Amino acid sequence: MAVVIVDTEDKIRAFLPQLDDLISEGLIILDEVEMIRYVDRTPGAADESEAADGGSR
């Protein structure tokens, strides 16, 4: 299983102590990434997706 969290480095590093309390063993990989986000370009789709997620873009 893989859990991927994308956020600023400061926020991820601040979260690491909480992970230490939650899991007994595993692997954490910290890596810089370049994200490219593709969205539906159908006319009106942007309006519908913003409504569905509360406009949190």
N, C-alpha and C positions, 0 to 999 in steps of 0.2 A: 504494500500500500504506500502511496505517496501523498503527502499533503503539501501543497505549494501555497506560500504566502508571499504576496508582492506588496512591498511598502518601502519606506525609506530605511536606510541602514540603521539609523538611530533607533527607530521604532522596533525593528527586528531585534537588535541587540538588547534593547530594554525588555523584550519579551522572553529572551532565552532563560532567565532564572525561573520563570513560571513553567516553561517546558521541563526544566530539570525536576521540578516538583511533580509533574504529571506522568513522566515516563521513566522506566527503570533502565532501558537500553534502547539504542537506535542510532541513527545517523542523521546529522544535520549538515546540510550543504549550504553554505553562503556563497552566492555568486552574483556579480553584477550582470544585469541583463538589459537588452534593448527590447522594448515592447512595441509591437505594431498591432493596432487593434483594427479589425475589419468589422464593419457594421452593414446592415441591410441597407441598400441604396434604393429600394423600391419607394416611389413617391408616397409620402405619408407614413412610411415605416418609422422614421425618426420620431415623429410626434407620438405614435403609439408606444414605442419602446420607452420614451421618456415618461409617459403616463404610467406605464407598468412598473417602472422602478422609482417612481416618485420624482423624476427629473434630476436624479443625483449624478450628473455628469460634469 
